[in-house]
Amino acid sequence: MITATPRKDLLLMGIFTLAVLTMPIWLAPIGASYPDLLQRFAIFGIFAIGFNILFGLTGYLSFGHAAFLGVGSYTAVWSFKLLSMSVVPAVIFGVITSGLFAVVIGYISLRRSGIYFSILTLAFAQMSYNLAYSVLTPITNGETGLQLSLNDPRALDSLVGVTPTSGIPPTNFFGIEMSGYSGFYFCAILMIIGFYISMRIFRSPFGMMLRAVKSNSNRMSYTGLNMRPYTLTAFVISGMYAGLAGSLMAVTDPLAGAERMQWTASGEVVLMTILGGVGTLIGPVIGAGVIKYFENIFSAINENVLHGIFDFLPEILQDGAVAVLSLFVGEGWHLTLGMLFMLIVVFLPGGMVEGFTRIYSRIRNKNNKNNGEAGSVGSAEVQPGE
Amino acid sequence: MGILEVRDVNKSFGGLKALNKVELDVEEGSVHAIIGPNGAGKSTFLNCLVGLLIPDSGSVNFNGNSLLGIKPHEINQAGVSRVFQTPEIFSDLSLLDNVVIPTLASRDGAFKLNGWKRADQDSEIIVRAEHMLEDVGLIDKRNMHAGSLSRGDKRRLELAMCLVQNPKLLLLDEPTAGMSRADTNNTIDLLKRIGERGITKVIIEHDMHVVFSLADKVSVMAQGTVIAEGSPEGIKGDPRVQEAYLGGAHL
């Protein structure tokens, strides 16, 4: 049985930090160590960690978290335009603004639960998306998307006497350019901080109350607990994570478009969380990584690559294999992802983390038997929530 | 002066008059049983006490304060706990967490943003919760999923969740329904033991064995109204009760 103790959490935190920071090294063999993809791993990791605080703990399934992603992006780009190319105000304002949006949307949506809550959040997100596209064009620059320009005021930058010598200056963190690996490390460190905060919440009395909401909201109110402020706080926290992820998108690539608020983006984070393991600490990060990996790597494989792989086969077999497999790669990478998702949901409802746990306990049982112990007593009991 | 005073409570569902001028006085520290045939309005009445239903008219006063129109969590915070007919527990959580949550609720109130401390390091809360689990004999199962318990154990767990809050008034809706005789007797013993803490209890019960082992006073409900009230011995012999409740048969 896995019981969370402060020591084990410290260990998990250490391993997580090490694994994230060394990603450029251990992801190299599978071709995923280029900065652009690594940044996306970290950004969507943050998005999914935050989403899991709401969905994983309280069970409230939001279909509108992309709205906060978009708000974070727009705010960050405006911060670059008006204040400074420094990422610090951009990230701070991105998180605050999306938090404010989350208060409003959450306050209204959380009056209902279950499917009605999901529909309300979806409606809000689609509203934001359409507003960003049309009415709010002065703020969002509509279809073109919000971009930086040479004539932006950048009040703080010009206050300290920084004027661009040529072209639009890059986003920076105290002088360090936020592109390439430095951009990845900036996002990665924020993801590690976000993961740590999420772990604190998971282990806290507050997190326990959120689990109580999911488990039995009836008993909760007859236990003297007011459910509404608990769910609203969780909603706002996860909205702020989404806003952070959105502003980091703008940090690594300073433009913002309405399509970031599309419902497909909201759906993606749901997929990530379920694929990795709802309500587990590490699951959402793994889910985000897997989906982004598939999106970038599988979609890049084309028939030529496949022919290269099956070069050793006789030509007829080679053509056959390529014809079948090409359905699943390139444009068809969604097919692979969809099948993987179906398999996970059917066979491992607890996501990939459940898979790892099963493998782990099977190995441990085997070891126990080898040591002459009569099976494992602990494995019969499953620790809730982890 | 009773701890709970119910005056002239009425409740209708469409044309059905579920509660008709219900009056009840519960003495502080006593065990008050409410018995009656199916459909007499016992559970409806209990639901009116905890804020699940709002009576059409009448008054419900607890310690001199009205319980009408306030939310279930506020009623609980005022000192009223309830055990349900089908145990309402946090099935996905461990037994310990199930008891820790109400313990936290009684210490920290209806809402506290406590997101940074570790719940499992809060020794005051953990000790209280573990004591409670020991009291109801579930301490060995503290790390099990509550959902995997037997029905009798679930009910004991729910009782523990209510008792750990030290309520002033405990409402029990058929606490032994669906239990084996042995489990029923265990529950009676447990309820007797907690009687020693001076918690006022209102019990809805079908099992006369339970009623006569526990109750100081019995109210009999039939067709939405209280038709008789008195000591268990007195009620036994009341012909109106035998007529309404037992269809004329003798106890």
Interface residues (C-beta under 8 A of the other chain):
Chain A: M1 T3 A4 T5 P6 R200 I201 R203 S204 P205 F206 G207 M208 M209 R211 A212 K214 S215 N216 N218 R219 M220 S221 Y222 T223 G224 L225 N226 M227 P229 Y230 T233 E381 V382 Q383 P384 G385
Chain B: V50 K71 P72 H73 N76 Q77 S81 R82 F84 E88 I89 F90 S91 D92 L93 S94 D97 V100 I101 P102 L104 A105 S106 D108 G109 A110 F111 K112 L113 N114 G115 W116 K117 R118 A119 D120 Q121 D122 I125 N143 M144 H145 M161 Q165
